[in-house]
Amino acid sequence: MNGNKFNTAATAMMRAVVTRYEDGRLQGELYSNHFETPFVFINIMEMIAMMDVTFDTKGYPEKTMLPRTFGTPKPRKRKNEVDLQSIVNEKTEEKERTDIIKKALDRAASSYNTKEHKQELNEKGVKTCTFEITVRFRHNAEWQGDVLWQEKNVTKKFSSILELTKLMDNALS
């Protein structure tokens, strides 16, 4: 591995470097060619949220359905009926959610010093585990793709976020 740089033709590939794994909880850093500094995640949900926001921002892989919420259900339209205002409202709500997550991630990244952290890990002799995650599709509100466990050079396909997390957990335990 050449530092934190990696070459990829797939725009939806990210590298997750797990720096801590304890009682089924993982922490680490997420690298992508879409952002300059790594994002630090303190649990799997943060990692997934960071990846999802990046995919939404870049528009790839494209979502095939909007996320469900506990909010008030919107009235359904007939098959051929188009309501431009509801389309604008949905896009605005999605952008607001994305902006909130982005701001939280930016705060986390700005308060984090990568060089100091890596030096600290090296001094403590912390072993890391690296996964290259390529999400090819986001169908049916799930992710489909493959994950490469770099240390063992083993690649597995996954058809859901749950399956991805189980593969990573299996590699770590």
LUMKOL-370177 format. One record per atom (N, C-alpha, C, CB): y, x, z; residue number from 1; residue in one letter; chain. Coordinates in steps of 0.05 Angstrom, whole numbers. Each point is the difference from the previous one (the first is absolute). Glycine has a CB too. Example, Ala and Ser with C-alpha at 12.3 -4.5 7.8 and 13.67 -1.06 7.14 Angstrom:
// residues 2
DRENNU,-114,264,156,1,A,A
DRENNU,24,-18,0,1,A,A
DRENNU,24,18,0,1,A,A
DRENNU,-23,-38,25,1,A,A
DRENNU,44,31,-39,2,S,A
DRENNU,24,16,1,2,S,A
DRENNU,22,-15,14,2,S,A
DRENNU,-13,24,-43,2,S,A
This chain:
// residues 173
DRENNU,-23,17,0,1,M,A
DRENNU,23,-17,0,1,M,A
DRENNU,25,18,0,1,M,A
DRENNU,-25,-37,24,1,M,A
DRENNU,43,31,-42,2,N,A
DRENNU,24,17,-3,2,N,A
DRENNU,23,-13,16,2,N,A
DRENNU,-16,15,-46,2,N,A
DRENNU,18,-8,71,3,G,A
DRENNU,21,-11,17,3,G,A
DRENNU,-3,-31,1,3,G,A
DRENNU,31,39,-11,3,G,A
DRENNU,-8,-52,8,4,N,A
DRENNU,0,-29,0,4,N,A
DRENNU,2,-11,-28,4,N,A
DRENNU,20,0,45,4,N,A
DRENNU,-19,17,-65,5,K,A
DRENNU,3,-9,-28,5,K,A
DRENNU,-27,-8,-11,5,K,A
DRENNU,41,30,-6,5,K,A
DRENNU,-41,-50,-10,6,F,A
DRENNU,-25,-7,-14,6,F,A
DRENNU,7,-11,-27,6,F,A
DRENNU,-24,-8,43,6,F,A
DRENNU,7,12,-62,7,N,A
DRENNU,4,-9,-27,7,N,A
DRENNU,-16,-26,-5,7,N,A
DRENNU,7,48,-15,7,N,A
DRENNU,7,-67,5,8,T,A
DRENNU,-14,-25,-6,8,T,A
DRENNU,12,-15,-23,8,T,A
DRENNU,-12,-3,48,8,T,A
DRENNU,-5,-8,-64,9,A,A
DRENNU,9,-17,-22,9,A,A
DRENNU,4,-28,10,9,A,A
DRENNU,-23,29,-34,9,A,A
DRENNU,8,-36,55,10,A,A
DRENNU,2,-27,11,10,A,A
DRENNU,24,-3,18,10,A,A
DRENNU,-50,-4,-3,10,A,A
DRENNU,67,-15,-4,11,T,A
DRENNU,25,-3,16,11,T,A
DRENNU,-6,-13,27,11,T,A
DRENNU,26,-3,-42,11,T,A
DRENNU,-50,-9,45,12,A,A
DRENNU,-7,-13,25,12,A,A
DRENNU,-17,17,18,12,A,A
DRENNU,4,-44,-24,12,A,A
DRENNU,-4,70,21,13,M,A
DRENNU,-16,18,17,13,M,A
DRENNU,17,10,22,13,M,A
DRENNU,-29,13,-39,13,M,A
DRENNU,18,-13,63,14,M,A
DRENNU,14,11,23,14,M,A
DRENNU,-20,16,16,14,M,A
DRENNU,32,-38,2,14,M,A
DRENNU,-22,57,13,15,R,A
DRENNU,-17,18,16,15,R,A
DRENNU,5,-7,29,15,R,A
DRENNU,-1,37,-35,15,R,A
DRENNU,-19,-44,50,16,A,A
DRENNU,2,-6,28,16,A,A
DRENNU,-13,24,15,16,A,A
DRENNU,-1,-51,-7,16,A,A
DRENNU,17,65,23,17,V,A
DRENNU,-10,22,16,17,V,A
DRENNU,-2,-10,29,17,V,A
DRENNU,20,35,-32,17,V,A
DRENNU,-44,-39,41,18,V,A
DRENNU,-4,-9,28,18,V,A
DRENNU,1,24,18,18,V,A
DRENNU,-28,-40,-16,18,V,A
DRENNU,47,39,35,19,T,A
DRENNU,4,22,18,19,T,A
DRENNU,-10,-6,28,19,T,A
DRENNU,39,14,-26,19,T,A
DRENNU,-45,-40,31,20,R,A
DRENNU,-11,-7,26,20,R,A
DRENNU,-17,-25,-3,20,R,A
DRENNU,40,19,24,20,R,A
DRENNU,-63,-18,-12,21,Y,A
DRENNU,-19,-23,0,21,Y,A
DRENNU,-12,-2,27,21,Y,A
DRENNU,-10,6,-49,21,Y,A
DRENNU,15,-29,62,22,E,A
DRENNU,-10,-3,28,22,E,A
DRENNU,-6,-30,4,22,E,A
DRENNU,27,40,17,22,E,A
DRENNU,-51,-46,-8,23,D,A
DRENNU,-8,-27,6,23,D,A
DRENNU,4,-19,-23,23,D,A
DRENNU,10,8,48,23,D,A
DRENNU,-16,1,-72,24,G,A
DRENNU,3,-17,-24,24,G,A
DRENNU,28,-2,-10,24,G,A
DRENNU,-39,-24,16,24,G,A
DRENNU,58,37,-4,25,R,A
DRENNU,28,-1,-9,25,R,A
DRENNU,7,26,-13,25,R,A
DRENNU,12,-32,37,25,R,A
DRENNU,1,30,-60,26,L,A
DRENNU,7,24,-15,26,L,A
DRENNU,30,2,-2,26,L,A
DRENNU,-43,0,-25,26,L,A
DRENNU,53,25,23,27,Q,A
DRENNU,28,6,-4,27,Q,A
DRENNU,1,22,-21,27,Q,A
DRENNU,13,-13,48,27,Q,A
DRENNU,9,15,-61,28,G,A
DRENNU,3,21,-20,28,G,A
DRENNU,25,-2,-17,28,G,A
DRENNU,-49,2,0,28,G,A
DRENNU,46,9,-24,29,E,A
DRENNU,22,2,-18,29,E,A
DRENNU,-9,-10,-27,29,E,A
DRENNU,20,39,25,29,E,A
DRENNU,-1,-53,-39,30,L,A
DRENNU,-6,-11,-26,30,L,A
DRENNU,18,14,-21,30,L,A
DRENNU,-14,-44,20,30,L,A
DRENNU,1,57,-40,31,Y,A
DRENNU,15,14,-20,31,Y,A
DRENNU,-3,-15,-27,31,Y,A
DRENNU,-8,44,24,31,Y,A
DRENNU,30,-43,-40,32,S,A
DRENNU,0,-12,-26,32,S,A
DRENNU,20,14,-17,32,S,A
DRENNU,-14,-45,19,32,S,A
DRENNU,10,44,-45,33,N,A
DRENNU,20,11,-18,33,N,A
DRENNU,24,-19,-2,33,N,A
DRENNU,-36,24,-26,33,N,A
DRENNU,36,-47,40,34,H,A
DRENNU,22,-19,0,34,H,A
DRENNU,20,6,22,34,H,A
DRENNU,-31,-34,-19,34,H,A
DRENNU,25,50,39,35,F,A
DRENNU,19,6,20,35,F,A
DRENNU,-1,30,7,35,F,A
DRENNU,-3,-47,18,35,F,A
DRENNU,26,58,-10,36,E,A
DRENNU,3,29,3,36,E,A
DRENNU,-13,10,26,36,E,A
DRENNU,41,-3,-26,36,E,A
DRENNU,-39,-11,47,37,T,A
DRENNU,-11,8,26,37,T,A
DRENNU,-23,-18,7,37,T,A
DRENNU,44,19,15,37,T,A
DRENNU,-64,-10,0,38,P,A
DRENNU,-22,-17,7,38,P,A
DRENNU,9,-22,20,38,P,A
DRENNU,-32,38,-8,38,P,A
DRENNU,19,-61,6,39,F,A
DRENNU,4,-21,19,39,F,A
DRENNU,-21,4,22,39,F,A
DRENNU,19,-32,-35,39,F,A
DRENNU,-10,29,59,40,V,A
DRENNU,-18,3,23,40,V,A
DRENNU,-9,-28,8,40,V,A
DRENNU,23,42,17,40,V,A
DRENNU,-50,-45,-14,41,F,A
DRENNU,-10,-25,9,41,F,A
DRENNU,-15,4,27,41,F,A
DRENNU,-4,-17,-48,41,F,A
DRENNU,7,-3,65,42,I,A
DRENNU,-13,2,26,42,I,A
DRENNU,-24,-18,3,42,I,A
DRENNU,44,12,19,42,I,A
DRENNU,-49,-28,-40,43,N,A
DRENNU,-24,-16,-1,43,N,A
DRENNU,-5,-9,-29,43,N,A
DRENNU,8,-16,48,43,N,A
DRENNU,-31,5,-52,44,I,A
DRENNU,-9,-7,-28,44,I,A
DRENNU,18,-21,-12,44,I,A
DRENNU,-47,11,13,44,I,A
DRENNU,58,-30,4,45,M,A
DRENNU,17,-21,-11,45,M,A
DRENNU,26,12,-11,45,M,A
DRENNU,-19,-32,32,45,M,A
DRENNU,30,52,-19,46,E,A
DRENNU,24,13,-10,46,E,A
DRENNU,-6,14,-26,46,E,A
DRENNU,17,7,46,46,E,A
DRENNU,-40,6,-48,47,M,A
DRENNU,-7,14,-25,47,M,A
DRENNU,-2,-20,-23,47,M,A
DRENNU,-25,35,26,47,M,A
DRENNU,12,-58,-21,48,I,A
DRENNU,-3,-20,-21,48,I,A
DRENNU,27,-12,-8,48,I,A
DRENNU,-46,-11,18,48,I,A
DRENNU,63,6,3,49,A,A
DRENNU,26,-12,-6,49,A,A
DRENNU,17,19,-17,49,A,A
DRENNU,-2,-25,43,49,A,A
DRENNU,1,51,-36,50,M,A
DRENNU,15,20,-16,50,M,A
DRENNU,-10,1,-29,50,M,A
DRENNU,7,27,42,50,M,A
DRENNU,-32,-27,-45,51,M,A
DRENNU,-12,0,-27,51,M,A
DRENNU,8,-25,-15,51,M,A
DRENNU,-38,28,16,51,M,A
DRENNU,36,-51,-3,52,D,A
DRENNU,7,-25,-14,52,D,A
DRENNU,29,-2,-8,52,D,A
DRENNU,-36,-22,27,52,D,A
DRENNU,54,31,-9,53,V,A
DRENNU,28,0,-7,53,V,A
DRENNU,5,19,-24,53,V,A
DRENNU,13,-10,48,53,V,A
DRENNU,-26,33,-48,54,T,A
DRENNU,3,18,-23,54,T,A
DRENNU,-9,-13,-26,54,T,A
DRENNU,-6,39,31,54,T,A
DRENNU,-17,-52,-30,55,F,A
DRENNU,-10,-14,-24,55,F,A
DRENNU,19,-22,-9,55,F,A
DRENNU,-47,10,15,55,F,A
DRENNU,57,-25,4,56,D,A
DRENNU,19,-22,-7,56,D,A
DRENNU,26,12,-12,56,D,A
DRENNU,-18,-28,37,56,D,A
DRENNU,27,50,-26,57,T,A
DRENNU,25,12,-10,57,T,A
DRENNU,-4,11,-28,57,T,A
DRENNU,13,12,47,57,T,A
DRENNU,-36,0,-52,58,K,A
DRENNU,-5,12,-26,58,K,A
DRENNU,-11,-21,-20,58,K,A
DRENNU,-9,44,23,58,K,A
DRENNU,-1,-66,-13,59,G,A
DRENNU,-10,-21,-17,59,G,A
DRENNU,-28,6,-12,59,G,A
DRENNU,47,-10,-11,59,G,A
DRENNU,-60,29,24,60,Y,A
DRENNU,-27,7,-9,60,Y,A
DRENNU,-17,9,23,60,Y,A
DRENNU,17,13,-45,60,Y,A
DRENNU,-42,-21,48,61,P,A
DRENNU,-12,-21,-16,61,P,A
DRENNU,12,-28,7,61,P,A
DRENNU,-42,27,-1,61,P,A
DRENNU,44,-43,-19,62,E,A
DRENNU,14,-25,3,62,E,A
DRENNU,-17,-20,16,62,E,A
DRENNU,23,8,-44,62,E,A
DRENNU,-9,-24,61,63,K,A
DRENNU,-13,-20,16,63,K,A
DRENNU,-8,-24,-18,63,K,A
DRENNU,26,14,41,63,K,A
DRENNU,-48,-26,-36,64,T,A
DRENNU,-8,-24,-15,64,T,A
DRENNU,6,-25,15,64,T,A
DRENNU,-36,26,-22,64,T,A
DRENNU,44,-24,47,65,M,A
DRENNU,9,-24,16,65,M,A
DRENNU,19,8,22,65,M,A
DRENNU,-44,-22,-10,65,M,A
DRENNU,61,3,17,66,L,A
DRENNU,19,5,22,66,L,A
DRENNU,-14,-1,27,66,L,A
DRENNU,38,-18,-29,66,L,A
DRENNU,-28,33,49,67,P,A
DRENNU,-12,-1,26,67,P,A
DRENNU,4,-28,13,67,P,A
DRENNU,7,50,5,67,P,A
DRENNU,-26,-58,11,68,R,A
DRENNU,2,-25,15,68,R,A
DRENNU,16,5,25,68,R,A
DRENNU,-44,-17,-19,68,R,A
DRENNU,57,-4,28,69,T,A
DRENNU,15,2,25,69,T,A
DRENNU,-5,-25,16,69,T,A
DRENNU,36,29,-22,69,T,A
DRENNU,-27,-29,48,70,F,A
DRENNU,-3,-23,17,70,F,A
DRENNU,25,-18,-3,70,F,A
DRENNU,-29,27,32,70,F,A
DRENNU,47,-21,-50,71,G,A
DRENNU,24,-15,-3,71,G,A
DRENNU,-6,-28,-12,71,G,A
DRENNU,26,42,-6,71,G,A
DRENNU,-5,-57,1,72,T,A
DRENNU,-2,-27,-11,72,T,A
DRENNU,-11,2,-29,72,T,A
DRENNU,38,-16,29,72,T,A
DRENNU,-60,1,-34,73,P,A
DRENNU,-10,1,-28,73,P,A
DRENNU,20,-12,-19,73,P,A
DRENNU,-47,-3,18,73,P,A
DRENNU,48,15,-42,74,K,A
DRENNU,18,-10,-20,74,K,A
DRENNU,-14,-20,-17,74,K,A
DRENNU,24,44,-1,74,K,A
DRENNU,-9,-65,-8,75,P,A
DRENNU,-13,-21,-16,75,P,A
DRENNU,-11,13,-26,75,P,A
DRENNU,30,-36,20,75,P,A
DRENNU,-53,27,-28,76,R,A
DRENNU,-13,10,-25,76,R,A
DRENNU,12,-14,-24,76,R,A
DRENNU,-42,10,25,76,R,A
DRENNU,46,5,-46,77,K,A
DRENNU,10,-11,-25,77,K,A
DRENNU,-23,-6,-19,77,K,A
DRENNU,43,26,6,77,K,A
DRENNU,-38,-43,-25,78,R,A
DRENNU,-20,-5,-20,78,R,A
DRENNU,-5,26,-16,78,R,A
DRENNU,13,-49,-3,78,R,A
DRENNU,-35,49,-10,79,K,A
DRENNU,-9,25,-14,79,K,A
DRENNU,21,11,-19,79,K,A
DRENNU,-46,-17,3,79,K,A
DRENNU,59,1,-19,80,N,A
DRENNU,19,10,-20,80,N,A
DRENNU,29,-1,10,80,N,A
DRENNU,-31,-15,-35,80,N,A
DRENNU,36,5,59,81,E,A
DRENNU,27,-3,10,81,E,A
DRENNU,9,26,13,81,E,A
DRENNU,-7,-49,8,81,E,A
DRENNU,31,58,-15,82,V,A
DRENNU,10,25,10,82,V,A
DRENNU,25,-5,16,82,V,A
DRENNU,-19,25,-39,82,V,A
DRENNU,20,-16,63,83,D,A
DRENNU,24,-2,18,83,D,A
DRENNU,11,28,4,83,D,A
DRENNU,-18,-42,23,83,D,A
DRENNU,39,48,-38,84,L,A
DRENNU,12,27,1,84,L,A
DRENNU,10,7,27,84,L,A
DRENNU,12,-4,-48,84,L,A
DRENNU,-1,-16,63,85,Q,A
DRENNU,11,6,26,85,Q,A
DRENNU,-22,9,20,85,Q,A
DRENNU,37,-34,-9,85,Q,A
DRENNU,-60,20,8,86,S,A
DRENNU,-22,8,18,86,S,A
DRENNU,-10,28,-7,86,S,A
DRENNU,-13,-48,6,86,S,A
DRENNU,13,55,-32,87,I,A
DRENNU,-8,27,-8,87,I,A
DRENNU,19,21,12,87,I,A
DRENNU,-21,-18,-43,87,I,A
DRENNU,47,12,40,88,V,A
DRENNU,21,18,11,88,V,A
DRENNU,-3,2,30,88,V,A
DRENNU,31,-12,-38,88,V,A
DRENNU,-36,-11,52,89,N,A
DRENNU,-3,1,29,89,N,A
DRENNU,-24,16,9,89,N,A
DRENNU,21,-45,2,89,N,A
DRENNU,-44,42,-16,90,E,A
DRENNU,-24,16,6,90,E,A
DRENNU,5,29,-3,90,E,A
DRENNU,-28,-38,-14,90,E,A
DRENNU,41,46,-8,91,K,A
DRENNU,6,28,-5,91,K,A
DRENNU,19,11,22,91,K,A
DRENNU,-7,-7,-50,91,K,A
DRENNU,27,-9,58,92,T,A
DRENNU,19,8,20,92,T,A
DRENNU,-14,4,27,92,T,A
DRENNU,37,-24,-24,92,T,A
DRENNU,-54,6,32,93,E,A
DRENNU,-15,2,25,93,E,A
DRENNU,-18,25,-1,93,E,A
DRENNU,1,-50,6,93,E,A
DRENNU,-14,55,-28,94,E,A
DRENNU,-18,23,-2,94,E,A
DRENNU,17,26,2,94,E,A
DRENNU,-33,-26,-28,94,E,A
DRENNU,57,26,15,95,K,A
DRENNU,17,24,1,95,K,A
DRENNU,10,4,28,95,K,A
DRENNU,13,-7,-48,95,K,A
DRENNU,-6,-14,62,96,E,A
DRENNU,9,3,28,96,E,A
DRENNU,-21,12,18,96,E,A
DRENNU,31,-39,-7,96,E,A
DRENNU,-56,29,4,97,R,A
DRENNU,-23,11,15,97,R,A
DRENNU,-4,30,-6,97,R,A
DRENNU,-22,-46,1,97,R,A
DRENNU,24,52,-27,98,T,A
DRENNU,-4,28,-9,98,T,A
DRENNU,22,17,11,98,T,A
DRENNU,-22,-16,-42,98,T,A
DRENNU,47,6,42,99,D,A
DRENNU,23,16,10,99,D,A
DRENNU,-3,5,30,99,D,A
DRENNU,29,-20,-35,99,D,A
DRENNU,-38,1,50,100,I,A
DRENNU,-4,3,29,100,I,A
DRENNU,-20,22,5,100,I,A
DRENNU,11,-48,9,100,I,A
DRENNU,-34,47,-23,101,I,A
DRENNU,-21,20,4,101,I,A
DRENNU,11,28,-9,101,I,A
DRENNU,-36,-35,-8,101,I,A
DRENNU,50,36,-14,102,K,A
DRENNU,11,25,-10,102,K,A
DRENNU,18,13,20,102,K,A
DRENNU,-3,-17,-47,102,K,A
DRENNU,21,1,60,103,K,A
DRENNU,18,11,20,103,K,A
DRENNU,-15,11,23,103,K,A
DRENNU,35,-33,-14,103,K,A
DRENNU,-55,19,23,104,A,A
DRENNU,-17,10,23,104,A,A
DRENNU,-13,26,-8,104,A,A
DRENNU,-7,-47,16,104,A,A
DRENNU,-4,49,-40,105,L,A
DRENNU,-13,24,-9,105,L,A
DRENNU,19,23,-3,105,L,A
DRENNU,-34,-28,-23,105,L,A
DRENNU,58,22,13,106,D,A
DRENNU,20,21,-3,106,D,A
DRENNU,8,11,27,106,D,A
DRENNU,17,-21,-42,106,D,A
DRENNU,-14,4,62,107,R,A
DRENNU,7,9,27,107,R,A
DRENNU,-22,18,11,107,R,A
DRENNU,26,-42,8,107,R,A
DRENNU,-51,34,-13,108,A,A
DRENNU,-22,17,10,108,A,A
DRENNU,0,27,-14,108,A,A
DRENNU,-27,-42,10,108,A,A
DRENNU,31,42,-36,109,A,A
DRENNU,-1,25,-15,109,A,A
DRENNU,23,18,7,109,A,A
DRENNU,-23,-24,-37,109,A,A
DRENNU,47,13,42,110,S,A
DRENNU,23,16,5,110,S,A
DRENNU,-2,14,28,110,S,A
DRENNU,28,-30,-29,110,S,A
DRENNU,-42,17,47,111,S,A
DRENNU,-3,12,27,111,S,A
DRENNU,-23,19,2,111,S,A
DRENNU,21,-41,19,111,S,A
DRENNU,-33,48,-41,112,Y,A
DRENNU,-25,15,0,112,Y,A
DRENNU,5,27,-14,112,Y,A
DRENNU,-27,-42,0,112,Y,A
DRENNU,20,64,13,113,N,A
DRENNU,2,27,-12,113,N,A
DRENNU,-27,9,-8,113,N,A
DRENNU,41,10,28,113,N,A
DRENNU,-47,-10,-54,114,T,A
DRENNU,-26,7,-10,114,T,A
DRENNU,-9,29,7,114,T,A
DRENNU,8,-33,-37,114,T,A
DRENNU,11,52,33,115,K,A
DRENNU,-7,28,5,115,K,A
DRENNU,-8,5,29,115,K,A
DRENNU,31,13,-37,115,K,A
DRENNU,-15,-23,55,116,E,A
DRENNU,-6,3,28,116,E,A
DRENNU,-27,-13,8,116,E,A
DRENNU,49,1,10,116,E,A
DRENNU,-54,-24,-21,117,H,A
DRENNU,-24,-15,6,117,H,A
DRENNU,-25,16,-11,117,H,A
DRENNU,25,-44,-2,117,H,A
DRENNU,-23,54,-22,118,K,A
DRENNU,-23,15,-11,118,K,A
DRENNU,-5,25,16,118,K,A
DRENNU,10,-18,-46,118,K,A
DRENNU,12,32,54,119,Q,A
DRENNU,-3,24,16,119,Q,A
DRENNU,-13,-7,27,119,Q,A
DRENNU,41,21,-23,119,Q,A
DRENNU,-33,-42,35,120,E,A
DRENNU,-11,-9,25,120,E,A
DRENNU,-30,-6,-3,120,E,A
DRENNU,45,-19,14,120,E,A
DRENNU,-52,5,-36,121,L,A
DRENNU,-28,-6,-4,121,L,A
DRENNU,-17,25,-4,121,L,A
DRENNU,14,-43,-21,121,L,A
DRENNU,-3,63,6,122,N,A
DRENNU,-14,25,-4,122,N,A
DRENNU,-4,15,26,122,N,A
DRENNU,19,2,-46,122,N,A
DRENNU,1,-2,63,123,E,A
DRENNU,-2,14,26,123,E,A
DRENNU,-20,-13,18,123,E,A
DRENNU,47,13,-4,123,E,A
DRENNU,-50,-40,2,124,K,A
DRENNU,-19,-14,17,124,K,A
DRENNU,-28,0,-12,124,K,A
DRENNU,37,-28,16,124,K,A
DRENNU,-39,38,-41,125,G,A
DRENNU,-26,1,-13,125,G,A
DRENNU,-10,-28,-8,125,G,A
DRENNU,-10,41,26,125,G,A
DRENNU,28,-59,-32,126,V,A
DRENNU,-8,-27,-7,126,V,A
DRENNU,-12,-1,-28,126,V,A
DRENNU,37,-18,29,126,V,A
DRENNU,-60,7,-31,127,K,A
DRENNU,-13,-3,-26,127,K,A
DRENNU,11,-25,-13,127,K,A
DRENNU,-42,23,15,127,K,A
DRENNU,47,-22,-40,128,T,A
DRENNU,9,-23,-15,128,T,A
DRENNU,-22,-10,-19,128,T,A
DRENNU,48,16,5,128,T,A
DRENNU,-45,-41,-13,129,C,A
DRENNU,-19,-11,-19,129,C,A
DRENNU,18,-13,-22,129,C,A
DRENNU,-37,-9,35,129,C,A
DRENNU,31,16,-60,130,T,A
DRENNU,17,-9,-22,130,T,A
DRENNU,-14,-19,-18,130,T,A
DRENNU,24,43,3,130,T,A
DRENNU,-10,-65,-10,131,F,A
DRENNU,-11,-20,-18,131,F,A
DRENNU,20,-4,-23,131,F,A
DRENNU,-25,-23,37,131,F,A
DRENNU,16,25,-62,132,E,A
DRENNU,16,-8,-22,132,E,A
DRENNU,-7,-28,-8,132,E,A
DRENNU,3,48,-17,132,E,A
DRENNU,16,-66,20,133,I,A
DRENNU,-5,-29,-4,133,I,A
DRENNU,13,-8,-26,133,I,A
DRENNU,-3,-9,50,133,I,A
DRENNU,-12,-2,-68,134,T,A
DRENNU,10,-10,-25,134,T,A
DRENNU,-5,-30,-1,134,T,A
DRENNU,-8,45,-23,134,T,A
DRENNU,30,-60,23,135,V,A
DRENNU,-2,-29,-3,135,V,A
DRENNU,5,-6,-29,135,V,A
DRENNU,16,-8,48,135,V,A
DRENNU,-36,-4,-60,136,R,A
DRENNU,1,-6,-29,136,R,A
DRENNU,10,-29,-5,136,R,A
DRENNU,-37,33,-8,136,R,A
DRENNU,29,-51,26,137,F,A
DRENNU,8,-28,-4,137,F,A
DRENNU,7,-12,27,137,F,A
DRENNU,-30,-4,-40,137,F,A
DRENNU,46,-17,39,138,R,A
DRENNU,5,-16,24,138,R,A
DRENNU,-5,-30,-8,138,R,A
DRENNU,35,34,19,138,R,A
DRENNU,-60,-40,-21,139,H,A
DRENNU,-9,-27,-7,139,H,A
DRENNU,-8,-16,25,139,H,A
DRENNU,-16,17,-45,139,H,A
DRENNU,21,-43,44,140,N,A
DRENNU,-8,-18,21,140,N,A
DRENNU,9,9,28,140,N,A
DRENNU,-39,-12,-27,140,N,A
DRENNU,64,22,28,141,A,A
DRENNU,12,9,25,141,A,A
DRENNU,-16,23,13,141,A,A
DRENNU,19,-46,7,141,A,A
DRENNU,-33,62,-22,142,E,A
DRENNU,-15,23,9,142,E,A
DRENNU,5,24,-18,142,E,A
DRENNU,-35,-31,19,142,E,A
DRENNU,26,54,-10,143,W,A
DRENNU,2,24,-16,143,W,A
DRENNU,-27,7,-10,143,W,A
DRENNU,39,16,27,143,W,A
DRENNU,-40,-6,-52,144,Q,A
DRENNU,-25,11,-11,144,Q,A
DRENNU,7,28,-10,144,Q,A
DRENNU,-19,-46,-13,144,Q,A
DRENNU,0,65,18,145,G,A
DRENNU,5,27,-9,145,G,A
DRENNU,-22,19,10,145,G,A
DRENNU,49,-9,-1,145,G,A
DRENNU,-41,34,4,146,D,A
DRENNU,-20,19,11,146,D,A
DRENNU,14,20,19,146,D,A
DRENNU,-28,-4,-41,146,D,A
DRENNU,12,15,59,147,V,A
DRENNU,10,19,19,147,V,A
DRENNU,-17,25,-1,147,V,A
DRENNU,17,-38,30,147,V,A
DRENNU,-3,61,-31,148,L,A
DRENNU,-13,26,0,148,L,A
DRENNU,3,12,28,148,L,A
DRENNU,8,7,-50,148,L,A
DRENNU,-30,0,63,149,W,A
DRENNU,1,14,25,149,W,A
DRENNU,-1,30,-8,149,W,A
DRENNU,-24,-38,27,149,W,A
DRENNU,47,51,-25,150,Q,A
DRENNU,3,27,-11,150,Q,A
DRENNU,-18,21,12,150,Q,A
DRENNU,46,-12,-10,150,Q,A
DRENNU,-49,11,36,151,E,A
DRENNU,-15,21,14,151,E,A
DRENNU,-30,0,-9,151,E,A
DRENNU,31,-4,39,151,E,A
DRENNU,-41,-19,-46,152,K,A
DRENNU,-28,-2,-8,152,K,A
DRENNU,-3,-4,-30,152,K,A
DRENNU,-11,-19,44,152,K,A
DRENNU,34,16,-58,153,N,A
DRENNU,0,-5,-29,153,N,A
DRENNU,-17,-24,-8,153,N,A
DRENNU,8,49,-7,153,N,A
DRENNU,-5,-71,22,154,V,A
DRENNU,-15,-24,-4,154,V,A
DRENNU,19,-23,-7,154,V,A
DRENNU,-36,15,32,154,V,A
DRENNU,30,-29,-54,155,T,A
DRENNU,17,-22,-9,155,T,A
DRENNU,-15,-26,3,155,T,A
DRENNU,25,30,-32,155,T,A
DRENNU,-12,-50,43,156,K,A
DRENNU,-12,-27,2,156,K,A
DRENNU,19,-21,-10,156,K,A
DRENNU,-27,15,40,156,K,A
DRENNU,17,-35,-52,157,K,A
DRENNU,16,-23,-9,157,K,A
DRENNU,3,-20,23,157,K,A
DRENNU,-15,7,-48,157,K,A
DRENNU,38,-21,48,158,F,A
DRENNU,4,-21,19,158,F,A
DRENNU,11,-25,-14,158,F,A
DRENNU,7,34,37,158,F,A
DRENNU,-13,-57,-26,159,S,A
DRENNU,9,-25,-13,159,S,A
DRENNU,18,-16,19,159,S,A
DRENNU,-42,-1,-27,159,S,A
DRENNU,49,12,50,160,S,A
DRENNU,18,-13,18,160,S,A
DRENNU,12,20,19,160,S,A
DRENNU,-27,-43,-3,160,S,A
DRENNU,48,35,16,161,I,A
DRENNU,13,18,20,161,I,A
DRENNU,-19,4,23,161,I,A
DRENNU,46,-16,-13,161,I,A
DRENNU,-60,-4,21,162,L,A
DRENNU,-20,2,22,162,L,A
DRENNU,-21,21,-7,162,L,A
DRENNU,8,-48,13,162,L,A
DRENNU,-18,47,-38,163,E,A
DRENNU,-21,19,-8,163,E,A
DRENNU,12,29,0,163,E,A
DRENNU,-23,-36,-28,163,E,A
DRENNU,48,39,19,164,L,A
DRENNU,13,26,1,164,L,A
DRENNU,1,11,28,164,L,A
DRENNU,27,-12,-41,164,L,A
DRENNU,-18,-5,60,165,T,A
DRENNU,3,9,27,165,T,A
DRENNU,-28,7,13,165,T,A
DRENNU,41,-29,4,165,T,A
DRENNU,-61,13,-12,166,K,A
DRENNU,-27,7,10,166,K,A
DRENNU,-10,26,-11,166,K,A
DRENNU,-10,-49,4,166,K,A
DRENNU,15,55,-29,167,L,A
DRENNU,-8,26,-12,167,L,A
DRENNU,14,23,15,167,L,A
DRENNU,-7,-23,-45,167,L,A
DRENNU,33,20,50,168,M,A
DRENNU,15,21,14,168,M,A
DRENNU,-10,3,28,168,M,A
DRENNU,40,-9,-28,168,M,A
DRENNU,-45,-13,42,169,D,A
DRENNU,-11,1,27,169,D,A
DRENNU,-27,14,1,169,D,A
DRENNU,25,-42,11,169,D,A
DRENNU,-42,35,-31,170,N,A
DRENNU,-27,12,-1,170,N,A
DRENNU,2,31,-4,170,N,A
DRENNU,-18,-43,-19,170,N,A
DRENNU,37,51,2,171,A,A
DRENNU,3,29,-4,171,A,A
DRENNU,10,14,25,171,A,A
DRENNU,9,-9,-48,171,A,A
DRENNU,7,-4,64,172,L,A
DRENNU,13,12,23,172,L,A
DRENNU,-18,0,25,172,L,A
DRENNU,44,-14,-19,172,L,A
DRENNU,-63,-5,20,173,S,A
DRENNU,-16,-2,24,173,S,A
DRENNU,-27,14,-2,173,S,A
DRENNU,22,-43,10,173,S,A
